[in-house]
Amino acid sequence: MARIATIGVYGFDRDTFLATLAAAEVNLVLDLRQRRGVRGSEYAWANAGRLQAALAEARVGLSVATCSGPRVDT
């Protein structure tokens, strides 16, 4: 049976994020971010290209969805 789970990148480093996905047996990540970048140098691994490469290395699929909701700047 398919399951849906949510996860964010904050609080993780690259390896811990990938290990968490593996432990949950995740095989597809759906990226719903309005901007595919993350603030803070400690999260550079989660920017679009680097995250895509990390997921490919971990053999986890990636699908990117364009969100059409209102832009939120914080």
N, C-alpha and C positions, 0 to 999 in steps of 0.2 A: 504494500500500500504506500502511495506517495505521501510524504509529509512536507509541510512548509514550516520553516523556522526563520527567525530574524536574528541578525547580528550586525553590529557596527564595528568600526575599526578602532575607535577610541578605547584606550586601556590595553591594547594589544600591540605587540611588535609583530613583524612579518611571520616569524617562525611559530609563535604562539597562536596567531590567527589561523594559520594553515593547519596546525595540530588540532585546534578546536574544530575546524571543519571536518578533518579526518575522523576525529573521535565521534562526531555526530553523523558520520557516513554521508556527508553532503557531496552530491555529484554535479550540482549546478548552482551557480550564484547568479541572482538577478540583481543587477546594479541599477537602482532607482534614483540615484543622486541627480539633482539638477545640474550641478557642476561636478565633474569627475576628478576633482582635486580636493585635497584635504589640507587644512592649515596646520602649520607646525612641522619643523624639520624632522621630528621623531616619527611623523606619519608619511614621510615622502614615499615609503614603500607602497602606500595605498593609493597613490595617484594613478590615473588611468592606465598608462602603459606598463608601469611596474606591477600593478595588481594583476593585469592581464597576463604578464609573463610569469608571475608567481603561481597563479592558478593553473596555467598551462603546465608548468613544471610539476605541480601537485596532481595533475590529471583531473582537475575540476573544471567543468564547463563554465562559460560566462556568457550571459545575455544582458545586453544593455537596453534599457527602456527609457524613452524620453518622457519626462514628467511634464505635464502641461499645466500644473497648478500655479498659483501665484508665486512670484519670486520672493524669497524670504532672506533678507540680509541681516546677519547678526554680528 
